[in-house]
Amino acid sequence: MKLDRITFDPKLMGGKPCIRGMRVTVGTLVGLVASGSTFDDILSAYPYIEIEDIKQALSYAAWRSEEIEMPFLAA
């Protein structure tokens, strides 16, 4: 899975995954799609976003949803 448009910077948006170092989070794009916005709607509202950004945001969110968090038990 190619996710080269997803960036992380602790100084930007609290370290949340963002799109190409911009102040647009993966969560913002995924939330827009989840609420019924089409790709065209998003591209119109965010002219600096590209269709591949949206696709990678969705791929990243799907990948993260499959992760399993394992608690550490103190020895």
NUTORKE-220594 format. One record per residue (C-alpha): residue in three letters; y negated, z negated, x negated. Coordinates in pm, whole numbers, plus 50000, padded with zeros to 5 digits. Layout:
N
res;north;up;east
ala;Y;Z;X;
...
***
This chain:
75
res;north;up;east
met;50000;50000;50000;
lys;49668;50107;49853;
leu;49390;49853;49913;
asp;49134;49954;49653;
arg;48843;49922;49898;
ile;48905;49552;49966;
thr;48707;49334;49726;
phe;48670;48962;49665;
asp;48367;48792;49512;
pro;48313;48417;49546;
lys;47936;48482;49541;
leu;47953;48725;49835;
met;48028;48619;50192;
gly;48193;48298;50072;
gly;48468;48487;49891;
lys;48601;48649;50207;
pro;48763;48990;50166;
cys;48488;49252;50192;
ile;48460;49627;50195;
arg;48369;49782;49859;
gly;48158;49486;49749;
met;47929;49511;50052;
arg;47838;49235;50293;
val;48085;49366;50551;
thr;48401;49160;50580;
val;48749;49277;50667;
gly;48732;49031;50957;
thr;48422;49201;51096;
leu;48590;49542;51106;
val;48919;49409;51240;
gly;48732;49211;51506;
leu;48541;49519;51615;
val;48862;49720;51652;
ala;49030;49431;51835;
ser;48741;49409;52080;
gly;48774;49776;52171;
ser;48533;49952;51936;
thr;48652;50294;51828;
phe;48633;50412;51470;
asp;48343;50636;51575;
asp;48163;50336;51729;
ile;48198;50143;51403;
leu;48092;50436;51187;
ser;47781;50479;51403;
ala;47692;50110;51386;
tyr;47761;50086;51011;
pro;47665;50425;50860;
tyr;47760;50307;50508;
ile;48120;50239;50618;
glu;48379;50514;50583;
ile;48689;50574;50794;
glu;48912;50480;50500;
asp;48735;50141;50486;
ile;48841;50070;50844;
lys;49198;50184;50781;
gln;49230;49966;50472;
ala;49079;49667;50654;
leu;49344;49702;50924;
ser;49620;49745;50663;
tyr;49502;49437;50476;
ala;49491;49230;50795;
ala;49842;49342;50891;
trp;49972;49256;50544;
arg;49807;48911;50551;
ser;49950;48835;50894;
glu;50300;48876;50753;
glu;50250;48624;50471;
ile;50426;48292;50501;
glu;50254;47981;50373;
met;50488;47726;50221;
pro;50369;47366;50197;
phe;50404;47189;49866;
leu;50589;46862;49885;
ala;50476;46594;49642;
ala;50748;46487;49403;
***
